Amino acid sequence: MDAEPLNDEPPNAVPSDTPSSGGASSGDASRSGPGPAGVRRRRALGGAATLLGAAALGAATAFSVGRPAASAASPPPESYPPTHWIPASSANYTVSGRPGSYPVEYLVIHVTQETFPDTVKIFQDPKSKVSAHYAVASADGYIAQFVRERDIAWHAGNWSYNTRSIGIEHEGWIDRPEYFTDALYQASARLAAAVCARYGIPADRDHIIGHIEVPGSTHTDPGPYWDWDRYLRLVTGHLTAGGAGRPPAGG
C-alpha cells in the first residue's frame, strides 16, 4: 500500500486519517500484464450487497462523522472538487505513466453495490484485485481518491479499457435510486468535468460510459435509475462555467 499521496491527485486532496473501513466495487478486477494476455478478471464480492439492506443509508451518513473534510480556509486552486486520499492496496492496480504510456479517453461510471465504507475496505484488501480511481459517497458527495490518475485502476474488467479510462464509483445499488442523491450527482459531475477537461475527453455518451457498456462486461451498473441526461447536463455545465480541468499541480 502506498504511503504518500499520488503525484497527480487533485492539489486540494486531504489525506485521510480514517481507519480502513469501506466500500465494495461493482467492477471486475483486471490484473496487470504486458497486454491482454496479462489480464486477470475477477468478480468483486457479488452477493455482499444484501448484507446491509435498509441500514445502508444510515451507514453512509455515519461514515461522514470523523471523515477528513475539505478545508474551507483553503479553497481549491484548481477545478477538481475537494478530494480525499485513501490509497488502495498496491496489489490492486498497475503502476503506469499515463497519458504518456496510454491515452486517457474514457470515463467509466460504476455503482458500488456496497456501502462507501465497505468499498474502502475492498480497495485496501490486497486479495480483492479490484480498484477504481475515485468513489463518491451518497449522503454528502464526499470524494475519495484511491488510485492516481497516471496509474491503471482495475475497474472495467477489460484490460484495454482499464488502460484508457478513469473509473468513478458511486455508493449505492443499481435498484435503489434513493442513493443517487443531488450531492452525489453534483460532486461526481464536477469531478468528471475536471477529468474531461484535463485529458480532452468529450463530455458525451461515447466517452462517458457505464460499466455495462465496456466490451465483455458482465456487470449492469450504473443501472436503469442512473439519470444520464441529468449527469451529462451537469458535467457540461461545469465545463462551460470556465476554468474546469486545469491539471493538478503535481500531475
Secondary structure as GFF3:
##gff-version 3
##sequence-region A 1 251
A	DSSP	beta_strand	14	15	.	.	.	ID=ss1
A	DSSP	beta_strand	29	30	.	.	.	ID=ss2
A	DSSP	three_ten_helix	36	38	.	.	.	ID=ss3
A	DSSP	beta_strand	41	42	.	.	.	ID=ss4
A	DSSP	three_ten_helix	46	51	.	.	.	ID=ss5
A	DSSP	three_ten_helix	53	55	.	.	.	ID=ss6
A	DSSP	alpha_helix	56	63	.	.	.	ID=ss7
A	DSSP	beta_strand	84	85	.	.	.	ID=ss8
A	DSSP	three_ten_helix	90	92	.	.	.	ID=ss9
A	DSSP	beta_strand	93	94	.	.	.	ID=ss10
A	DSSP	beta_strand	106	109	.	.	.	ID=ss11
A	DSSP	alpha_helix	116	123	.	.	.	ID=ss12
A	DSSP	beta_strand	134	136	.	.	.	ID=ss13
A	DSSP	beta_strand	143	145	.	.	.	ID=ss14
A	DSSP	beta_strand	152	153	.	.	.	ID=ss15
A	DSSP	alpha_helix	159	163	.	.	.	ID=ss16
A	DSSP	beta_strand	165	170	.	.	.	ID=ss17
A	DSSP	three_ten_helix	177	179	.	.	.	ID=ss18
A	DSSP	alpha_helix	182	199	.	.	.	ID=ss19
A	DSSP	beta_strand	208	210	.	.	.	ID=ss20
A	DSSP	three_ten_helix	211	213	.	.	.	ID=ss21
A	DSSP	alpha_helix	228	240	.	.	.	ID=ss22
###
